[in-house]
Amino acid sequence: MSTFSDQVAPLKQSALAELAAAPDLAALEQARTRHLGAHGQFTALLKQLSSLAKEERPAAGKLINDAKIELETALAQRRTELQLKASLPQEPTDFTLPGRRRPLGKLHPLTQVTEDIVRIFRKIGFAIADGPEIEDEYHCFDALNTPADHPARDTQDTFYLGTPNPLLLRTHTSSVQIRVMQKQPPPVRIVVPGRVYRRDNADATHNPTFQQIEGLYVDKDVTVGDLKGTIEFVFRQLLGGEVKIRLRPHYFSYTEPSFEVDFSSPLVRKMGKDWLEIAGCGMVHPRVFENVGYDPEIWTGWAFGFGIERIAMIRYGINDIRLFYENDLRFLKQF
Ligand code: 2NL
């Protein structure tokens, strides 16, 4: 009995030492098989119990089982340690490295310019209106006093979506202003930014789709002075206090009188010019008021329209409108 017991203690000690020293999970598993597996040393010891005298067996069996329990505990502890070690970074962490940055996205330059213009108009009491890009001829042309034989209605200029009673892609956002006037009584103070479509071939100054903003002001006793003062205020806010505005007589079917708006600024003079054409405007034609059910004897108003791209090109010194639509990040990141 004593010889048998004397065998257990050193075996246990060396097994414990081996488990504690296992450098990784694979080595630990090998040590487990060697000592505690079906063909391991402690299983072999249990098999030798039968060679002992019957009265010695219980004490010897208990000794072996206690040793096994102790080894199982040590094994579990070492496994936890090694698992933790395996899950830790292999290289030391450098806490002085800069963090991973999430690049901030930004708005397209045309959206930025649109939002700037809209913000300026909101300051002076204008609301923003929105409407469909797919329109009918009535809202896009007829209600605006644009006759059936007007070149703007030609398939050369307009994308039509089927016949008869054709739908079309709006060529200006005036159609939205017509819809607003049909729905609500005067007074009206709105601006309508949005995408419009014309059948142009793309070149440095044309694109088949572009952004426009139109404005409409309807009240009693509205004058050309109100129109010019408002346009001047908006362009000074947008492009600087030195901006000068001038109106030249023009023709639009939906305004009378009608004007083209030129503007001048240090920026324009840097481009080697005195004046740049920037917008169209005028006093709303009485027939447009009749078409939407406003009494032209009572109500007066002005309207304007301009292209967002043109303003963005002047503001940022860009010479080709197509750059806005190529979505080249090298271009877009500059704004
Ligand atoms: C341009 C400038 C313009 C308007 C748009 C308008 C809208 C209504 C009534 C009267 Cl609902 N006018 N819009 C007025 C003058 C000019 O656009 O260069 N257009 C081709």
Boltz pocket constraint, residues with backbone or C-beta under 6 A from the ligand:
constraints:
  - pocket:
      binder: B
      contacts: [[A, 174], [A, 175], [A, 177], [A, 178], [A, 214], [A, 215], [A, 216], [A, 252], [A, 254], [A, 255], [A, 259], [A, 279], [A, 280], [A, 281], [A, 282], [A, 284], [A, 285], [A, 288], [A, 303], [A, 304], [A, 305], [A, 306]]
      max_distance: 6.0
